[in-house]
Amino acid sequence: MREALSWATDLLASIEERDVAQLEAEVLLCHQLRISRAQLHAHLDESLDLEMARRYGFLVERRAAHEPVAYIVGHKEFFGLDFVVDRRVLIPRPETELLVETVLSGLGQGRGVINHAPTLADVGTGSGAIAISLAVRLPQARIFAADASTDALEVAAINCTRHGVQDRVTLLQGDLLEPVPSLVDVIVANLPYIPSDQLAILPPDIRDYEPLSALDGGADGLDRYRRLFQQSPDYLHRPGLLVAEFGIGQGPAIRHLAAGAFPAATIQLLPDLAGIDRVVLVSTA
């Protein structure tokens, strides 16, 4: 196995930093063997049979062609939970955990929202990672999870069942908030925000594999957000919270959209771990 890992690391180092290549080589071998990394390191001097080596080589070659590891192994961790992912949905990003943290913090601080049994709407749910993470941590909450893509909702349904929240997360197909049947206490959204002319220069891991419909935000990246803020006043209880992720440099425009939709609200732009404004928190009175 040591020799196989060395070969895989050398190959993957052609597309990424060597330490990342080594980690991914191990992840792929663990996936192939269905063992943990601790078990792998305890048995490095054992050999792979020819068929297992062939299958492992195929996985490594897929990654060397820039296919994301999450799609190869079929799952991705987000907020401490494991989610099924494939090419029908965007891969959950670590920075998006700030959305979940912000909602939980907002409800916990009692900003006037009904804390004991809030109703939430997750707009553009994709794999369902945000909605399900919130449902797991808010056992009294009722959550509507909407997406325009029926393919994405099929993946979200798998994840709802996987985490036992299918009775509290209602999946809805439609445009942004339009399918949501009632007012909610919290709106949370991670919508496409990459400007159309930047799609072609995205890393091939993203550009060639992840669904462009989940990335393309129009000319300035804010097409979906304009419509979200147009719709939101008709769907959000007062008091209530709106929490949304946006791209680098889009903070001032997002603040302007939020202020136009909710003139009396408190609006905050929250930074990620790198200190870059990443999330808007709108608290209505």
Secondary structure by P-SEA (a helix, b strand, c coil): caaaaaaaaaaacccccaaaaaaaaaaaaaaaacccaaaaaacccccccaaaaaaaaaaaaaaaacccccccccccccccbbbbbcccccccccccaaaaaaaaaaaaacccccccbbbbbbcccccaaaaaaaaaacccbbbbbbbccaaaaaaaaaaaaaacccccbbbbbccccccccccccbbbbbccccccccccccccccccccccccccccccccaaaaaaaaaccccccccbbbbbcccccaaaaaaaaaaaacccbbbbbbbcccccccbbbbbcc
